[in-house]
Amino acid sequence: MQAVPVNQSASTEPPDPAAAAQPEVSAPAEATSSVASGQGKSAYPPAANLPTQVGPEGIRYDFNQGCRVLLPQRATGQWRVRLFDLDSGNILFMSENQGALVNSAKRWFVRFRIDVWSIDSEGAEPRAVFTHEYDATGRDVMVQFPIGTLGDIMAWFPYAERFAQRHPGARVTCALSPLLIPILRDAYPNLHLVTHDEVNEQKLVETLYASYSIGLFFDDIACVWQPTDFRHVGLHRTAGYILGVDPTEEAPRLGVADEGRPIAEPYVCIAVQSSTQCKFWNNPTGWYSVVRFLKAKGYRVICIDQKATHGVGMVWNHIPNGAEDQTGDRPLAERVRWLRHAEFFVGLSSGLAWLAWAAGTKVVMISGFTHPTNEFTTPYRVINWHACNSCWNDPKERFDHHDFMWCPRHAGTPRQFECTRLITTEQVTQVISTIPGFGAHATAPLPAAAAE
């Protein structure tokens, strides 16, 4: 007997399997070390080879990369196994076998129930052997984030805490980049933050009851790794859907001590660089004009990009003339200090905009390749609806983060990058002018070095 009432939502393999297949993650533009679909390497630590939890009669189970149930091989009789969704009331999978690894097709959070019976001989009544309903109380759960990305983790991290709050008593570990742990750890004492290397070195996966991988899964047509396409719900809110918690946006807390203003004069932070040209403000005089506008209003303009110059081949983007150079490989805590005391931040849909949001700074975001629903809500979002826009959020347009000049609809034509090229200086300065208190320092003289 085999009944699959919903959607062929599990697979069976003979026992003694290798680990379940790892997710193939297509990285967002700033996630330079995340792995693109088809590259053959996971962006996350692998799950334990066998389910980690021990049940009766040699049965093993866990909820790592979906629900996994290992039924030992038997010479006579059969096992009957059923996976059930406690929230939807659906039977997701049922099969009879003489030993197999059952792995649910869905790897995002589902409140599973596992039922196993033994059919000891042909015609015999099934004997109930094992029932388990998902309950993370007192158990180890890991939320895995890809490394090499700043903005995505700022967007996703609050949902890990929300998961811990929904499952009180669970011991929740977050695996993420060592560069981000120092600015998050003290703000989330209820979460255990570790690096991917520490996960492997400490063999943490060997005791995990459940684990969930947060990412942008571009080619997940069957919604294996995400219950809904991230391009539909927004980059940040996708984490809420994956973890089965309220997807309402929330800025992360930052555990960075306030060391006071870095400079005495009023200033604005800007970040003009990104990792693909579609994310840049491609108006050739845009940044130059905005910097002049801000300085004329009495603000020092501080560029906090990692790189003063960035590009590929014959296309290079430079720090705007007139901006003060605070670029370089600086600790993120230093960036937070600059952002916290800035009058506001002007930037792109990139990691530093998300960090500014986390720091509580007003954010003027210039972006045409993403739809405004892709990012956090800001009243100072700049987009030109008259131009081509929002290709990133169009499932028909597969983002290629290996193509620095990616422009899926107009590459090689006069319309390439028109989404931001047609955002004018006037549009940006008009939005800036709506910020409460803007221009209050217009009569304050700038220091000679800043006014040059």
N, C-alpha and C positions, 0 to 999 in steps of 0.2 A: 504494500500500500504506500502511495506517496501522494500527498495533497499539498499543493502550493496555492492557497486561495488568493494571495495578494499579488506577488510580483517576482516569483522565482528568487526570493530574497535570501537564499543561503546556498552554499556549495558544500559538497561532501567530498572528502578525500580519504584514502586509506590512512590508518594511524601511522605514527612516526613521521609526521610531515616536517618540512622546513617551515620557517616562519611564514605567516601570511604575507602576501605581496604588499610591498610598501607603497604609499601614495606617491604619485608623481606630481610634483607641485610646479606650476608655472609661476615664476616669481613676478611680483610687482616690480616696476622699473627700478626702485631703490633697493630691492632685495638682491644684491649682486651675488650673494653666495647661496641663495636658494636655487633649487634645481628645476630646470625647465622640464616640461613633460617630454618624455622620450629620451632623456639623457641617461637613464638607467641607474641613477643613484638617488637615494632618498634624501630629503631635506631634514629628516628626523632620525633620532636613534631608533634602531629596530626593536620590535617587540620580542619578548622571550620566544624561543623556538616552540615551546609547548605551553598550553594554558597553565597558569600559575596556581590556581586554587584547586584543592583536593576534595573530591566528593566520595561517596560510597562506591564500592565494587570497582575500584580502579578508574572511575570517571574523573576527568579533570575539566575545568572550565575557567573562563575569565571574560573580561569585556575590553580586551586590548585589540584595537583595530576591529571593532565590532564584537559581537558575541561569539565566543569560541567554545565548543564543547568537544572534548576528545573522549570517544568511546572505545574501550579496549577491544582488541580482536577476540573473537570467540569462535569455537569450532562448531558449537551447536546452538540452536535458538537464534534469536535476533533481538536487537535493541529497537525501540521506537523512541524517537526524539522529536520534540516540538518546541519551537521558539514562538513566543507570544508577546505582543506589545500591550503592556498593562494600561497604557493611556488611550490608545485607539481601539482596543478590544479586538484587534485583528490577529488571527493565526498567521504568522509570517512564513513558517516553514514546518513541514513534517515529513519524516522519512523513516523507513525501516532498513536496518543494515546489520552486518555482523562485526562492525567495528569501523569507525571513521572519525575524521575531524570535520565537524560542522562549523562553518564560518559564515556568519550573516553577511549579506551583501552590503548593508549599510554600516558605515564606520563612524557616523556621527552619533550623538547621544540618543539612545532609545532606552526606555525603562523596560528591559526585557524580563520575561519569566522563562525559565528553562524547565521543561518536564521530560523526564526519561522513564520509560517502562522497559521491563524485560519480558520478552515472549519466550519462555523457556523451552517450549516444544511446539510443533505444529498443531494448531487448533487450540492451544492453551490460552486462557484469559491473560491479558497483559498484567504484569505485576508492577505496581508503582515502586520505583527505585529511588528517584531523586526529583525534588522540586526546589527551585531557587528563584526568588524574586530579587531583582537588582536592589541593593542596599549598600551604599558606600560607607555607612557608619563604622568607624574604627578601622577602615581599610585605606590602603595607599592608592591614590589616583594621581595621574600625571597629565598635565596639559602641556603640549609640545608646541613651541613656536620656532619658525625658521630663523636662522641667523643671517646677518648681513643686511638687515633692514631696521630702520629707526621708526619711521612713521607708522608702519603696520603694527608694530608692537605697542606703540602708544595707543593706537586705535583699538587693539584687541585685549589688552591686559585687564581692564576692569571687568571683563566678562569671566575671567578666571576666578576673581574674587566672588563674583555673583554666583558662580557655580558652587564655590565653597559654602556660601551662605545658604544656598538651596539644599545642600547636603551636609547639615551640621554633623560634626563628628568625623567627617572624612579628613584624611591627612592628604592635603593637596600640594603637590610639587609642580613647579613650573620650570621647564627646561628652555633656556634662552641664551642669548649672546652675553658673554662676560662684560661687554661694554655697557650693557643696560642694567645689569644687576645692581651696581652701586647707586643708581638714582631711583630705584624702585624698592629695594629690600626693606628699608626702614619704614616705608609708607605702608607695607603689607606684611606685618609681623605674623599674620595667620597663614601665610603661604611660605613654602620652602622653595627658594630660588636656587637653581643649580645650572651649570653649563652642560652642553651636550657631552663634553669630555667627562665630566663628573658622573653623568648618568652611566656611561660605559665603565668608567674606572670603579665605581661603587656598585656596579651590577644592580642598579635600582630596578630595572625591568623585571628581574627575577621574582619580585614580590608584589608587583602592581596588580591590583584588582581590576583597574580600568585605566585606559589612556585615550586621549583625544588629540588629533592633529589639527592645528589652526593654520589656514593658508588660503591662497587664492587658487582655486582649481579650475583653470580655464577650460579644460577638455572633459570635464566630468559631466557628460551628457546624461548619464544614468543617475546622477546625484548620489554617488557612492560615498563621497567624502563631505558633502554639504547637502542639507535638505533642500536648499534653494540656491540658485545661481547668485553669486556675490554681486554680479553686475546689476542685478535687479534690486537687491536690498541695501547695497552700500558696502564699501570696503570694511568699515568698522563693525557694522551690525551683523555681518556674516558670522562673526565669532559667537554672537548670542544664539544664532540659529544652530550652529554646530554643537554648542554645549547645552542646548535645550533650556536656555534662560531668557529672561526678558531682553529683547534686542534694543531697547531704548538706549540712545547714545549717552555716554558718560565719560568725561575726561579723566584720565588716570591721575592719581595722586603722585607727587614726586617727593621722595625722601631726601631732599637736599637742603642743608642748612642755609639760611639767608645770610649772606656775608655783606649785605648792603650794596648801595649803588656802586657800579664800577667807575662812573664819572659823575661829576656834579651837575653838568648841564643837561637839559632835556634832550633826549635822543630817540631815534627810531632805528630798529633793527631791520635789515633787509637780507634776503637770501635769494640769489639770482640763478644759482646753478642747479642742475639736475643730471639725471643719468641718460635721458634720451631727449632728442631735440623737440619732440612734440610737447614736452612738459615746460619748455622755456617760454618766456614772453618774447615772441619773435618779431615784435615791432622794433626796427633797428635803432630808433632814437628814444624808445620808451623809458628805459631805466635812467638814461642820462637826463632826460627832462624831469622825471619824477624826483631824482636826487636834487636837482636845482630847485625844484618847487619846494621840497621839504626844507632845504637849507635857507631859502628865502623866508620861510615861516619861523625861523629861529631854532630849528632842530639840527643836531648833529646826526649824521647818517652812518650807521655802523654795519658793515657787511660781515656776517658771521658764517659764511659758507665754509665748508671744509677746504675747498680749492678756490684760489683766485682765478684760475683759468681751467677750463675743462672743454673737451671736445674730442672729435675723431676725424682722422684724415685731414681734409681741408676746412673743416668747420670747427671753429673754436669760439668759446664764449668767455668774456673777460669781466672782471669786477668793474662796475660802472665808474666812470670818471667822476671824481668828487666824493666818492664814498670812502670812509676810513676803513682800513684793512685790518680786520680781526680774524682773517681766515687762518686755516691751518688745522693740524690734528690736535685739537684741544679736548680736554675732558668734557663730557657732556654736562657735568655739574657747572662748568664755567659758562657753557652756553645758556644753561638755565638761569644763571645769575644775570647775564646780559638781558635775557628776555623778560624776567620778572620785573625789572625796573624800567623797561622801555615804555614809551608812551603808546606804541603799538608796533606791530610787525607787518611788513609787506613782503610777500613771497609767492611761491608757486604751490601746486599740489605736490608737495614733497615732504620729506621727513621733518625738516625744521618747522614747517607750518604746524604739523601735529605736535611737535614739542612745545611750540609757542602756545598752542591751545591748552596743553597740559599744564603749562606754567601760569595760566590764567591771563595771558596777554591778548589784547584785541588783535584779531588777525584779518588783514586785507589779503585775500587770496585771488590771484590772477590765474585762471585756468580755462581752457577751451576744450581740451581733449577729454576731460571728464565732465560728467553731468554733476550739478551741485549736490544731488543726493548721494554721490559717491563719498563725499567728505562730511566732516562735522558741520553743524549749522553755524554760520557766521553771517551777520547782517552786512558784512563788507565783502561779499563774494562778487567777483568781476568776471562776467562772461558776455560775449557778443552773440546774441541769438540770431543775428543776420548772417553770420558766417557758419560754415560747416562746424559742427561741434559734437562732443560726447561720443566719439568713436570708441573710447576705452570701455564704455558701458554698453556697447552694441555687441551682442553675442555673435553677430555675423562677422565681426571684424576681429580675428584672432591676433592678439597682441604678440609681437615678436621682440622680446627684450634683447635679442642679439643684434637687432637692426637699429642702430643709433638714429637713423633718419626715418624711422617708421612713420608713415602717414598713409593709412590703408586706402583712403578714398581718392587722394589727389597727389600721390607721390610722382615726382617727375613732371609736374604741370605747374603753371603759374599760381595755382590755388594751394600748393603745398604749404602746410602750417598756417593757413589763413585763420584758423580758429583763434590763435593768439596774435598773429600779425595784424589782424584787423581790430584788435583791442587798442584803442587810442589812448594817448597820454591823458587827454581830457576826460575820458571815461574813468580812468583810474583816479585822477586827482579829484574828480567830483565825488567819488565814493569816499576817498580819504577825508574830504571836507565835511562829511556827515558824522564823523567820529566826535562824540561829545568832548568839548574842551579843545578841539583842534584849533591851532593858531593862537592859543593863549600866550605863547612865548614869542610871538612874531616880532615884538620890538626888542627882544633880548639879544644883545650882540653876541655873535659866535666868537670863540677864540680864534686867533689868527690862523692857527694850523688847521682848524676845522673849516674855515671859510675859504681856504684856497681852492 
